[in-house]
Amino acid sequence: MKKMKPFDLAHEQYQLLMAKFKTTKDLQEKNILFRRLTNLLAVMEFLISIHKPH
């Protein structure tokens, strides 16, 4: 099994959470998923920033 890069793992998790977000009808669950999606975006932005040449 190939080891995934941190960004790829975060992106995969983002896609899974977004799919749940789009299908759930529960407003409380939507709020939790939205916060998790926002946090993952921040993580992905950080991972991109540390790999940029300075």
C-alpha positions in Angstrom: 0.0 0.0 0.0 1.4 3.4 -1.1 1.8 6.0 1.7 -0.4 9.0 0.9 0.9 12.5 1.2 -0.6 14.7 4.0 -2.3 17.0 1.5 -3.8 14.0 -0.3 -5.2 12.6 3.0 -6.7 16.0 3.9 -8.2 16.4 0.5 -9.7 12.9 0.6 -11.2 13.6 4.0 -12.5 16.9 2.7 -14.3 15.1 -0.2 -15.9 12.6 2.2 -17.1 15.3 4.6 -18.5 17.4 1.7 -20.4 14.4 0.5 -21.9 14.0 4.0 -22.6 17.7 4.2 -24.5 17.7 0.9 -26.7 14.7 1.9 -27.5 15.3 5.5 -30.8 17.0 6.4 -29.9 17.5 10.1 -29.0 21.1 10.7 -26.8 20.4 13.8 -24.8 17.8 11.8 -24.5 20.3 8.9 -23.0 22.9 11.4 -20.5 20.4 12.7 -19.5 19.3 9.2 -19.1 22.9 8.1 -16.7 23.6 10.9 -14.7 20.4 10.1 -14.6 21.4 6.4 -13.4 24.9 7.3 -10.7 23.4 9.5 -9.6 21.1 6.8 -9.3 23.9 4.3 -7.0 25.7 6.8 -4.9 22.5 7.1 -4.7 22.2 3.3 -3.7 25.8 3.0 -1.0 25.3 5.6 0.3 22.2 3.8 0.5 24.1 0.5 2.3 27.0 2.1 5.0 24.9 3.6 5.8 23.3 0.3 6.1 26.5 -1.7 9.6 27.6 -2.6 10.6 30.7 -0.7 
